[in-house]
Amino acid sequence: MKRKVIAGILAVMSLTIACPSVYAATEHYTDSSVVGDADAWQEYQDNWEELSADYTKVSLTPGTDETELNFAWYSQKTEEDATPVVHFGTDPDNLEAFTGTAGDVDESLTGETAYEYNHVTVTGLTANTTYYYTVERNGEESEAVEYTTQDTDTVKILYVGDPQIGASKGQTQNGAELVADEGSANTAAENDGFSWNRTLSIAASLNEDLSFIISAGDQVNKTGKAKEEEYAAYLSADVLSSLPVATTIGNHDSLNADYTYHFNNPNTTDYGTTEAGGDYYYSYGDGLFIVLNTNNYNVAEHAEAIAEATEAYPDAVWRVVTIHQDIYGTGADHSDTDGMILRTQLTPVFDEYDIDVVLQGHDHTYSRSKLLYGDGQTHSSYEFQLNEDGTDYDWDHAYNVDTDEQISLNPEEGDEEAEAAKEAFTEDNSCYTIEDVDGDTVTDPEGVLYMTANSASGSKYYELISTQQDYIAARSQNWLPSYSVITMDSESFSIETYQITDEGEVETIDEAFTIIKTDGSATAEEADAAAE
């Protein structure tokens, strides 16, 4: 296990937040009318009215481990009871029935039309096997879909950030402005859904042995509003019928129960909850994956979730955490304001529980950190607070939990006192130590690797912060959708990142970074040779 430096005492913080809406995207976005195949885009447009109104798409999620697969889908409510049944097996003519649970969907989210959600877990899966499944909607069985499991000794994972279907609103397309109205009038969701499907299709075609996808949050765009057409576009991506996604609750997902209806997450906990749910975890191959809802700033609860997960899977070689807010990122909009606000609290927790890698989103830029661990010093804790009438959060200010000092995150030019407070806040968040390592392959490191994914759909991009932080090893913003591929086995964890050009070409944007664990059984030279 890695030697860790434990810094400070955990602050118990109970506010639930969603991140500022005042931040603005750049003028750059992925215009679906000019990328990809023109015929495919026309077909997508022709089908958009029907697609955007279909809230019943199936969502696949990893189960508690590689022997399970979770399903979720809507069925329109009728006089007949919902039938949460998945038929699953290797023979499409002789499938086994797995029954789960169903419940009512909040009708305010679905245009006052009554739907029920269906959640089912299928068990008994084995590696390298082709299965078939159907689902029931009010007793009517769907067409069979093929699903193939992969090798669990070497696991390949697609890691993506912020599809945020609908975030291209305000951009122009064919002379018109993209809007985020309800239903098929949400032309931004139409644009982004096509681009999301394009990215996943290209990534999956080049990596046919993917086991699952990790999404670092903000699946959809509308915060706290009805957005089923955005979920419909998100779930309509072709590969999602046969590839599960371990989603993270982003700030745009966090304020509605619709997330909990659409995603049947494993090992859910009561820690870190918002209306969209809380922290959860699962095991796959040699990895333990812990997903935290950091829209809830109660870090003591997140620590409890991590403790529960590590106790449940003590033999995992790799411990990987996914969060939405990038506490070590490099985007201009978030990395030096609300992104860093959890840094002083989470860094010592990740140290304590020997977390190897933290996957992040939120900043719509790509970055890879150096290997980081705590500095062993005591730092303040920060939070956001409600505004005066209690209807929203005061996004312009951070508050020191101990002193209740109000810190302007965007001080006015010439306000020396506010600028000094912001500078002190930033300096206090320099709570990390940079591990001294060389090269893109490291052996038995002490520190944690922090990755931040750019938008996989290209619905919205942010600028890089003007000066690259000392904790960042590599970063990129080329205004193109991107994705990363993780390859994990019992000895190595490697990640490589790509971008997709307007012409559909795939380009590497960062060297592969690999962590080797010897567990005392091999020399560093032998580990380096194994990585080559």
C-alpha positions in Angstrom: 0.0 0.0 0.0 1.1 3.5 -0.6 2.5 5.7 2.2 0.1 8.6 2.6 0.3 11.9 4.4 -2.9 12.6 6.3 -3.7 16.3 6.6 -6.0 17.9 9.1 -9.3 16.9 10.5 -12.4 16.2 8.4 -14.9 18.9 8.4 -18.5 17.9 8.7 -20.3 19.8 6.0 -24.0 19.3 5.1 -24.8 21.7 2.3 -26.1 20.3 -1.0 -25.1 22.5 -4.0 -25.2 22.8 -7.7 -22.5 24.8 -9.4 -22.8 28.3 -10.7 -24.9 29.0 -13.7 -23.2 32.4 -14.2 -20.3 30.8 -16.0 -20.4 31.1 -19.8 -19.1 28.7 -22.4 -16.9 29.8 -25.2 -18.2 30.3 -28.8 -16.8 26.8 -29.6 -19.1 23.8 -29.8 -19.6 20.7 -32.0 -22.0 21.6 -34.7 -23.7 18.3 -35.8 -24.8 19.8 -39.1 -21.1 20.0 -40.2 -19.5 17.0 -38.7 -20.0 13.3 -39.5 -22.1 12.0 -42.3 -24.7 14.4 -43.9 -27.2 11.6 -44.5 -26.9 10.4 -40.9 -27.5 13.9 -39.6 -30.5 14.3 -41.9 -31.9 11.0 -40.7 -31.4 12.1 -37.1 -33.3 15.3 -37.7 -36.1 13.4 -39.5 -36.5 11.1 -36.5 -36.0 13.8 -33.8 -39.7 14.4 -33.0 -40.2 10.7 -32.3 -36.9 10.1 -30.6 -37.2 13.1 -28.2 -40.6 11.9 -27.1 -39.5 8.3 -26.4 -38.7 8.2 -22.7 -38.6 4.4 -22.5 -35.0 3.7 -23.7 -33.1 1.1 -21.7 -30.2 2.2 -19.5 -27.5 -0.4 -18.6 -25.3 0.1 -15.5 -22.6 -2.1 -14.1 -23.8 -4.4 -11.3 -22.1 -4.9 -7.9 -19.4 -6.8 -9.7 -18.7 -8.3 -13.2 -21.2 -11.1 -12.6 -24.1 -8.7 -12.6 -25.7 -6.2 -14.9 -28.3 -3.6 -13.9 -31.2 -2.4 -16.1 -33.5 0.6 -15.9 -36.2 1.9 -18.2 -39.5 3.7 -18.3 -42.9 2.2 -19.2 -46.0 4.3 -19.8 -48.5 3.8 -17.0 -51.6 2.0 -17.9 -54.4 0.2 -16.1 -52.0 -2.8 -16.1 -49.3 -3.0 -13.4 -45.7 -2.4 -14.5 -43.8 -5.5 -15.4 -40.1 -4.9 -14.4 -38.8 -8.1 -16.1 -35.7 -8.7 -18.1 -35.3 -11.9 -20.1 -31.6 -12.8 -20.3 -29.5 -15.7 -21.5 -27.2 -17.2 -24.1 -30.0 -18.7 -26.2 -32.3 -16.0 -27.6 -35.1 -18.5 -27.9 -34.8 -19.6 -24.2 -34.2 -16.6 -22.0 -34.4 -16.6 -18.2 -36.7 -14.1 -16.5 -35.3 -11.7 -13.9 -37.8 -9.6 -12.0 -37.0 -6.3 -10.2 -39.0 -3.4 -8.9 -41.0 -0.5 -10.3 -42.3 2.8 -9.1 -44.0 6.0 -10.2 -42.1 8.7 -12.1 -42.8 12.3 -11.1 -45.3 13.4 -13.7 -44.1 17.0 -13.6 -41.0 15.7 -15.3 -42.9 13.9 -18.1 -45.4 16.5 -19.3 -48.0 15.2 -16.9 -48.0 11.8 -18.7 -47.8 9.0 -16.2 -44.7 6.7 -16.4 -43.3 4.1 -14.2 -39.6 3.3 -13.9 -38.4 -0.3 -13.9 -35.2 -1.5 -12.2 -33.8 -5.0 -12.6 -30.6 -6.8 -11.8 -29.4 -9.7 -13.8 -27.0 -12.1 -12.1 -24.7 -15.0 -13.1 -22.8 -13.4 -15.9 -19.5 -15.0 -17.0 -16.6 -13.5 -18.9 -16.2 -13.7 -22.7 -19.8 -14.7 -23.3 -22.4 -13.5 -25.7 -25.9 -13.0 -24.2 -29.2 -11.7 -25.4 -31.8 -9.7 -23.5 -35.3 -8.3 -23.8 -37.3 -6.1 -21.4 -41.0 -5.9 -20.7 -43.0 -2.7 -20.9 -46.5 -3.4 -19.4 -46.1 -7.1 -20.3 -45.0 -6.5 -23.9 -41.6 -7.9 -24.6 -39.1 -6.0 -26.6 -36.9 -7.3 -29.5 -33.8 -9.2 -28.4 -30.5 -7.2 -28.0 -27.1 -8.8 -28.1 -24.8 -8.2 -25.1 -21.2 -9.6 -24.9 -19.1 -9.7 -21.7 -15.3 -9.2 -22.0 -12.2 -10.5 -20.3 -12.0 -9.6 -16.6 -8.3 -10.2 -16.3 -7.5 -7.3 -18.5 -10.4 -4.7 -18.4 -10.8 -1.9 -20.9 -13.0 1.1 -19.9 -14.1 4.1 -21.8 -13.9 7.3 -19.7 -15.9 10.4 -20.8 -16.8 13.8 -19.5 -19.9 16.0 -19.6 -22.0 15.0 -22.5 -24.4 17.6 -21.1 -27.0 17.1 -23.8 -28.7 20.4 -24.5 -25.8 22.6 -23.4 -25.2 24.0 -27.0 -28.2 26.3 -26.5 -27.4 29.8 -27.7 -25.1 28.6 -30.5 -26.0 29.0 -34.1 -26.8 26.2 -36.6 -27.7 26.8 -40.2 -28.5 30.4 -39.4 -30.8 29.7 -36.5 -30.1 29.8 -32.7 -30.1 26.5 -30.9 -32.6 26.5 -28.0 -33.4 24.3 -25.1 -37.2 24.4 -25.1 -39.2 21.4 -24.0 -39.6 18.2 -26.2 -38.7 18.2 -29.9 -38.3 22.0 -29.7 -35.0 21.4 -27.8 -32.8 21.8 -30.8 -29.7 22.0 -28.6 -30.5 18.5 -27.4 -31.0 17.4 -31.0 -27.5 18.7 -31.9 -25.8 17.3 -28.8 -27.5 13.9 -29.0 -26.2 13.3 -32.5 -22.6 14.3 -31.5 -22.7 12.2 -28.4 -23.8 9.2 -30.5 -21.0 10.0 -33.0 -18.3 10.0 -30.3 -19.4 6.8 -28.7 -19.7 5.0 -32.0 -16.2 6.0 -33.1 -14.7 5.1 -29.7 -16.4 1.8 -29.6 -15.5 0.9 -33.2 -11.8 1.3 -32.3 -12.1 -0.5 -29.0 -14.3 -3.5 -29.5 -13.3 -5.1 -26.2 -14.7 -2.3 -23.9 -16.4 -3.6 -20.7 -18.2 -0.4 -19.7 -18.1 3.4 -19.7 -17.4 5.8 -16.9 -19.1 9.2 -17.2 -17.9 11.9 -15.0 -21.3 13.6 -14.8 -23.6 16.1 -16.4 -25.4 13.7 -18.6 -28.0 16.4 -19.4 -28.1 20.1 -19.2 -31.3 21.5 -17.7 -30.7 22.0 -13.9 -33.8 21.3 -11.8 -36.2 21.3 -14.7 -38.1 18.8 -16.7 -35.6 17.4 -19.3 -36.8 14.1 -20.5 -36.0 14.9 -24.1 -32.4 15.4 -23.1 -32.3 12.0 -21.4 -34.0 10.5 -24.5 -31.2 11.8 -26.7 -28.5 10.7 -24.2 -29.9 7.1 -24.0 -30.5 6.8 -27.7 -26.8 6.5 -28.5 -26.4 3.2 -30.4 -23.7 1.6 -28.3 -25.6 2.1 -25.0 -27.9 -0.8 -25.7 -24.9 -3.1 -25.3 -22.5 -1.2 -23.1 -23.2 -0.2 -19.5 -22.4 3.3 -18.1 -21.4 4.0 -14.6 -22.7 7.6 -14.4 -21.7 10.3 -11.9 -24.2 12.9 -10.7 -23.1 16.3 -12.1 -24.4 19.6 -10.9 -26.9 19.7 -13.9 -28.2 16.2 -12.9 -28.3 16.8 -9.2 -31.6 18.5 -8.4 -34.2 16.1 -9.8 -35.2 12.5 -9.1 -35.1 11.7 -12.8 -31.5 10.6 -12.5 -32.5 7.9 -10.0 -35.2 6.7 -12.3 -33.0 6.4 -15.4 -29.9 4.8 -13.7 -30.1 1.7 -11.6 -26.8 2.1 -9.7 -25.2 -0.7 -7.6 -24.4 -0.6 -3.9 -26.2 2.7 -3.5 -25.7 4.4 -0.1 -27.4 7.1 1.9 -24.2 9.2 1.9 -23.7 12.3 -0.2 -27.3 12.5 -1.3 -29.2 15.1 -3.3 -32.5 14.7 -5.0 -30.7 12.7 -7.7 -29.3 10.1 -5.2 -26.0 9.6 -3.4 -22.7 7.8 -3.5 -22.3 4.3 -4.8 -19.6 1.7 -5.6 -18.9 -1.4 -7.5 -16.1 -3.9 -8.3 -14.9 -5.0 -11.8 -11.9 -7.1 -12.4 -9.0 -5.9 -10.2 -10.6 -2.5 -9.6 -12.9 -1.0 -7.0 -14.8 2.0 -8.4 -16.3 4.5 -6.0 -18.6 7.2 -7.4 -19.2 10.3 -5.2 -22.0 12.9 -5.5 -19.9 15.9 -4.8 -22.8 18.2 -5.3 -23.3 17.4 -1.6 -20.4 19.0 0.3 -20.6 16.7 3.3 -17.1 15.2 3.0 -17.5 13.2 6.2 -20.3 11.3 4.5 -18.2 10.7 1.4 -15.5 9.3 3.6 -18.1 6.9 5.1 -19.0 5.8 1.6 -15.3 5.2 0.7 -14.8 3.3 4.0 -17.9 1.1 3.3 -16.6 0.4 -0.3 -13.1 -0.5 0.7 -14.4 -2.8 3.5 -16.7 -4.5 1.0 -13.9 -5.1 -1.5 -10.6 -5.2 0.5 -8.7 -7.2 -2.1 -9.1 -4.8 -5.0 -5.7 -3.9 -6.5 -6.9 -0.5 -7.8 -9.1 2.0 -6.0 -10.6 4.5 -8.5 -12.9 7.4 -7.5 -15.1 9.3 -9.8 -16.4 12.8 -8.9 -17.9 15.5 -11.1 -16.2 18.7 -9.7 -12.5 18.7 -10.6 -10.6 19.6 -7.5 -7.4 19.5 -9.5 -8.4 20.8 -12.9 -7.2 23.6 -15.2 -10.3 25.1 -16.8 -10.9 28.8 -16.6 -14.5 28.6 -15.4 -14.2 26.2 -12.4 -10.7 25.1 -11.5 -9.8 28.2 -9.4 -13.3 28.8 -7.9 -16.0 26.2 -7.1 -13.8 23.3 -8.5 -11.2 23.7 -5.8 -13.5 24.2 -2.9 -13.5 20.5 -1.9 -9.8 20.2 -2.3 -8.7 20.7 1.3 -11.4 18.2 2.5 -11.1 15.4 -0.1 -7.3 15.3 -0.5 -6.6 13.8 3.0 -9.6 11.4 2.5 -8.2 10.1 -0.7 -4.8 9.8 1.0 -6.2 7.9 3.9 -7.9 5.3 1.8 -5.1 4.8 -0.7 -7.0 6.0 -3.7 -5.0 5.5 -6.9 -6.8 7.5 -9.5 -9.6 10.2 -9.4 -11.6 10.7 -12.5 -13.2 14.2 -12.8 -15.3 16.3 -15.2 -17.0 19.7 -14.9 -14.4 21.9 -16.5 -15.0 21.0 -20.2 -11.2 20.9 -20.7 -8.7 18.0 -20.6 -6.0 17.7 -18.0 -3.8 15.1 -16.3 -2.3 16.0 -13.0 1.1 15.1 -11.6 1.0 12.6 -8.7 -0.3 14.5 -5.7 -0.8 13.8 -2.0 -1.5 16.1 1.0 1.0 18.4 2.6 0.4 17.4 6.2 -0.8 20.9 7.2 -4.0 22.1 8.6 -6.2 24.0 6.1 -9.6 25.7 6.4 -12.8 24.2 5.0 -15.1 26.0 2.7 -18.7 25.8 1.5 -21.4 27.6 -0.4 -24.4 29.1 1.4 -27.9 29.9 0.4 -28.9 33.4 -0.8 -31.0 35.7 1.3 -34.4 34.4 0.3 -33.3 30.7 0.3 -34.2 30.0 -3.3 -30.7 29.4 -4.6 -27.0 29.4 -3.6 -24.8 32.4 -3.5 -22.5 31.4 -6.3 -20.3 34.5 -6.1 -18.9 33.7 -2.7 -17.2 30.9 -0.8 -17.6 30.8 3.0 -15.0 29.8 5.5 -16.7 27.1 7.6 -14.7 28.0 10.7 -14.9 31.8 10.6 -17.9 32.4 8.3 -15.7 34.8 6.3 -17.4 35.6 2.9 -14.9 35.3 0.0 -15.7 36.8 -3.3 -14.8 34.4 -6.1 -15.0 37.1 -8.7 -13.8 40.3 -6.9 -14.3 43.6 -8.7 -11.2 45.1 -10.1 -9.7 47.6 -7.6 -11.4 46.0 -4.6 -8.1 45.3 -2.8 -9.7 43.7 0.3 -11.8 41.3 -1.8 -8.8 40.5 -4.0 -6.7 39.7 -1.0 -9.4 37.4 0.4 -9.6 35.5 -2.9 -5.8 35.3 -3.0 -5.7 33.9 0.6 -8.5 31.4 -0.3 -6.5 30.2 -3.3 -3.3 29.9 -1.3 -5.1 28.0 1.4 -6.2 25.5 -1.2 -2.6 24.8 -2.1 -2.8 21.8 0.2 -0.9 19.3 -1.9 2.5 17.8 -2.3 3.8 17.0 -5.8 5.5 13.6 -6.0 8.9 13.6 -7.7 8.6 11.1 -10.4 10.0 10.9 -14.0 8.4 9.7 -17.2 4.9 8.5 -18.2 5.3 5.1 -16.4 5.6 5.2 -12.7 6.0 2.3 -10.2 4.4 2.1 -6.8 3.8 5.8 -6.5 2.7 7.5 -3.3 0.5 10.1 -4.9 -2.9 10.2 -6.6 -3.5 10.7 -10.3 -6.3 13.2 -11.1 -7.7 13.2 -14.6 -10.2 15.8 -15.9 -12.2 14.8 -19.1 -13.3 17.3 -21.7 -16.8 17.1 -23.1 -17.4 13.9 -25.0 -20.2 15.5 -27.1 -18.7 18.9 -27.6 -21.9 20.5 -26.5 -19.9 23.1 -24.5 -16.2 24.0 -24.0 -14.3 26.2 -21.6 -11.0 28.0 -21.9 -7.9 26.8 -20.2 -6.9 28.9 -17.3 -4.3 31.4 -18.4 -1.4 30.1 -16.3 -0.9 26.3 -16.1 -0.9 25.3 -12.4 2.1 23.6 -11.0 0.1 20.4 -10.3 -0.8 19.9 -13.9 1.4 17.6 -16.0 -0.5 17.8 -19.3 -3.6 19.7 -20.6 -5.4 20.4 -23.8 -8.3 22.4 -25.3 -8.6 22.0 -29.1 -12.4 22.5 -29.2 -13.0 18.9 -30.2 -14.9 16.1 -28.4 -12.6 13.7 -26.6 -12.5 10.4 -24.7 -10.0 8.3 -22.8 -9.4 4.6 -22.8 -8.4 2.9 -19.5 -6.7 -0.5 -19.6 -6.4 -2.2 -16.2 -5.0 -5.5 -15.0 -3.6 -6.9 -11.8 -0.3 -5.0 -12.3 -0.9 -1.9 -14.3 -3.4 0.9 -14.8 -3.0 2.8 -18.1 -4.9 5.7 -19.6 -4.7 7.3 -23.0 -6.8 10.2 -24.4 -8.0 11.0 -27.9 -9.9 13.7 -29.7 -12.2 13.4 -32.8 -11.7 15.9 -35.6 -14.6 17.4 -37.6 -13.7 14.9 -40.4 -14.0 12.0 -38.0 -10.3 11.3 -37.6 -9.1 10.1 -34.2 -5.9 11.8 -32.8 -3.9 11.2 -29.6 -3.8 14.3 -27.4 -1.7 13.0 -24.5 0.9 10.3 -24.0 -0.4 7.1 -22.3 0.2 7.4 -18.6 0.7 4.1 -16.7 0.9 3.2 -13.1 2.6 -0.1 -12.2 2.1 -1.9 -8.9 4.7 -4.5 -8.0 3.4 -5.4 -4.5 7.0 -6.3 -3.6 7.1 -9.1 -6.1 9.1 -7.4 -8.9 11.8 -4.8 -9.2 11.1 -1.4 -10.7 13.2 -2.4 -13.8 11.0 -5.5 -14.3 7.9 -3.4 -14.0 9.1 -0.9 -16.5 9.9 -3.7 -18.9 6.4 -5.1 -18.5 4.9 -1.8 -19.4 6.8 -1.5 -22.7 
